[in-house]
Amino acid sequence: MEKTFRAILVDEVAAGKYDQQLVERRLDQLPDNPLLLAVSHSSLNYKDALSAFGNRAITRVYPHTPGIDAVGSVVEDKSGTYARGRQLLVTGYDLGMNTPGGLAERIAIPAGWALPLPEGLSARESMILGTAGLTAALCVEKLLEAGAGPEDGEVLVTGATGGVGSIAVSLLAHLGFRVAAVTGKLESAEFLTGLGAWKVLDRDTLAPFASKAMAKPLWAWAVDTVGGETLFNVIKSLSYGGGVAACGMASGAQFQANVFPFILRGISLLGVDSVELPLEKKAAVWEKLAGDWYIGEQLDRLAEDISLEQAPEFLARLHRGHGIGRYVVDMSR
Ligand SMILES: NC(=O)c1ccc[n+]([C@@H]2O[C@H](COP(=O)([O-])OP(=O)(O)OC[C@H]3O[C@@H](n4cnc5c(N)ncnc54)[C@H](OP(=O)(O)O)[C@@H]3O)[C@@H](O)[C@H]2O)c1
């Protein structure tokens, strides 16, 4: 068995200054967990950018390897759950937070974090989707459970060029919804219409709502990946009986609200978590993403393939809010 592997290592090089390097690590530097995977692909998510730039709410101790997503084959499973060579998929739980993550050629994890790669998805496709795809699918599920249907009217997606946002646009369009995609990157409008967006709106469209107790009802449903003041601007502009699936905080964690949209229009605020979701629920969503919700050629449109060596440069891009679509880290590059 090879004793060393390549990994991204983040360290605090001066007070509050974090550096990300491609380094060689030893297997005995991984935690003592039963399942050792040879990672073939990983992906970049907003949380990885936070970890890579020293956000201690995500990662308490450095040096650290981020990467909340990974797919790869079993090298060894001391728990006896999986045979050597089996392809497994891991998203969330503590991976990449305080457990060395998927931006590495090897990870060591509890067997209960991994799922067999769903039939119908390649390893690369599973990482184009990754945590972002799982989260987008959970948001769409929440809306459907609340009664959403394409005939209701437009569905707003905020942070639309981001990982979760762009997959939510694709998935909703695939299911027949008319999607209004809100972005700070109007120059990427073609990317969004290519994914199936019905219309593309500048982020500033929502800003005037901030000074009002309620806004004109404009959208039937929404997926919000941005949080902060944007989330309440979305809530204020939903039509009677509508709802928003809220999963993100790209613009901030806090917002000021009033009760009017809830008590005058019956609006629902639907929270989404993809990290601590029980494994069997994750598995059911992955089966959908590989089945009826398979978005086919859109997956290639969403993805940019990068090497492990390029990960620091692209993490910096995500950290500035400049990412577009999904970045897949291919360990063979
Ligand atoms: N709840 C969960 O389980 C879960 C799972 C995954 C992700 N998340 C959260 O969802 C959010 C998106 O994650 P991601 O991986 O998709 O990130 P991402 O790829 O970096 O996308 C974030 C997007 O948000 C928009 N944005 C960034 N800064 C903004 C600002 N100041 N104001 C308004 N919009 C801004 C940008 O899109 P535009 O330029 O197109 O506006 C950006 O591309 C993050 O907050 C992440 O932590 C939550």
PDBQT file of the ligand as one rigid body, heavy atoms in Angstrom, charges set to zero:
ROOT
HETATM    1  N1  LIG A 401     -27.796  24.235   3.921  1.00  0.00    +0.000 N 
HETATM    2  C1  LIG A 401     -26.931  23.405   3.373  1.00  0.00    +0.000 C 
HETATM    3  O1  LIG A 401     -26.926  22.202   3.622  1.00  0.00    +0.000 OA
HETATM    4  C2  LIG A 401     -25.954  23.952   2.381  1.00  0.00    +0.000 A 
HETATM    5  C3  LIG A 401     -25.290  23.103   1.486  1.00  0.00    +0.000 A 
HETATM    6  C4  LIG A 401     -24.477  23.674   0.498  1.00  0.00    +0.000 A 
HETATM    7  C5  LIG A 401     -24.303  25.046   0.470  1.00  0.00    +0.000 A 
HETATM    8  N2  LIG A 401     -24.898  25.817   1.387  1.00  0.00    +0.000 N 
HETATM    9  C6  LIG A 401     -24.740  27.263   1.370  1.00  0.00    +0.000 C 
HETATM   10  O2  LIG A 401     -25.301  27.743   0.162  1.00  0.00    +0.000 OA
HETATM   11  C7  LIG A 401     -24.584  28.890  -0.278  1.00  0.00    +0.000 C 
HETATM   12  C8  LIG A 401     -24.102  28.669  -1.699  1.00  0.00    +0.000 C 
HETATM   13  O3  LIG A 401     -23.131  27.634  -1.707  1.00  0.00    +0.000 OA
HETATM   14  P1  LIG A 401     -22.348  27.296  -3.057  1.00  0.00    +0.000 P 
HETATM   15  O4  LIG A 401     -21.435  26.166  -2.751  1.00  0.00    +0.000 OA
HETATM   16  O5  LIG A 401     -23.320  27.228  -4.165  1.00  0.00    +0.000 OA
HETATM   17  O6  LIG A 401     -21.454  28.630  -3.193  1.00  0.00    +0.000 OA
HETATM   18  P2  LIG A 401     -20.866  29.327  -4.491  1.00  0.00    +0.000 P 
HETATM   19  O7  LIG A 401     -20.702  28.341  -5.588  1.00  0.00    +0.000 OA
HETATM   20  O8  LIG A 401     -19.688  30.086  -4.020  1.00  0.00    +0.000 OA
HETATM   21  O9  LIG A 401     -22.028  30.329  -4.917  1.00  0.00    +0.000 OA
HETATM   22  C9  LIG A 401     -22.402  31.419  -4.149  1.00  0.00    +0.000 C 
HETATM   23  C10 LIG A 401     -23.071  32.452  -5.054  1.00  0.00    +0.000 C 
HETATM   24  O10 LIG A 401     -23.783  33.374  -4.243  1.00  0.00    +0.000 OA
HETATM   25  C11 LIG A 401     -23.788  34.651  -4.879  1.00  0.00    +0.000 C 
HETATM   26  N3  LIG A 401     -23.200  35.628  -3.940  1.00  0.00    +0.000 N 
HETATM   27  C12 LIG A 401     -21.951  35.628  -3.436  1.00  0.00    +0.000 A 
HETATM   28  N4  LIG A 401     -21.779  36.683  -2.624  1.00  0.00    +0.000 NA
HETATM   29  C13 LIG A 401     -22.937  37.354  -2.613  1.00  0.00    +0.000 A 
HETATM   30  C14 LIG A 401     -23.376  38.534  -1.968  1.00  0.00    +0.000 A 
HETATM   31  N5  LIG A 401     -22.587  39.227  -1.151  1.00  0.00    +0.000 N 
HETATM   32  N6  LIG A 401     -24.646  38.931  -2.160  1.00  0.00    +0.000 NA
HETATM   33  C15 LIG A 401     -25.454  38.222  -2.959  1.00  0.00    +0.000 A 
HETATM   34  N7  LIG A 401     -25.083  37.087  -3.631  1.00  0.00    +0.000 NA
HETATM   35  C16 LIG A 401     -23.845  36.676  -3.436  1.00  0.00    +0.000 A 
HETATM   36  C17 LIG A 401     -22.940  34.530  -6.137  1.00  0.00    +0.000 C 
HETATM   37  O11 LIG A 401     -23.807  34.211  -7.233  1.00  0.00    +0.000 OA
HETATM   38  P3  LIG A 401     -24.366  35.347  -8.257  1.00  0.00    +0.000 P 
HETATM   39  O12 LIG A 401     -23.173  36.164  -8.653  1.00  0.00    +0.000 OA
HETATM   40  O13 LIG A 401     -24.962  34.563  -9.368  1.00  0.00    +0.000 OA
HETATM   41  O14 LIG A 401     -25.364  36.167  -7.481  1.00  0.00    +0.000 OA
HETATM   42  C18 LIG A 401     -22.075  33.315  -5.833  1.00  0.00    +0.000 C 
HETATM   43  O15 LIG A 401     -21.587  32.711  -6.996  1.00  0.00    +0.000 OA
HETATM   44  C19 LIG A 401     -23.456  29.097   0.739  1.00  0.00    +0.000 C 
HETATM   45  O16 LIG A 401     -23.844  30.040   1.699  1.00  0.00    +0.000 OA
HETATM   46  C20 LIG A 401     -23.298  27.725   1.364  1.00  0.00    +0.000 C 
HETATM   47  O17 LIG A 401     -22.742  27.797   2.664  1.00  0.00    +0.000 OA
HETATM   48  C21 LIG A 401     -25.719  25.294   2.337  1.00  0.00    +0.000 A 
ENDROOT
TORSDOF 0
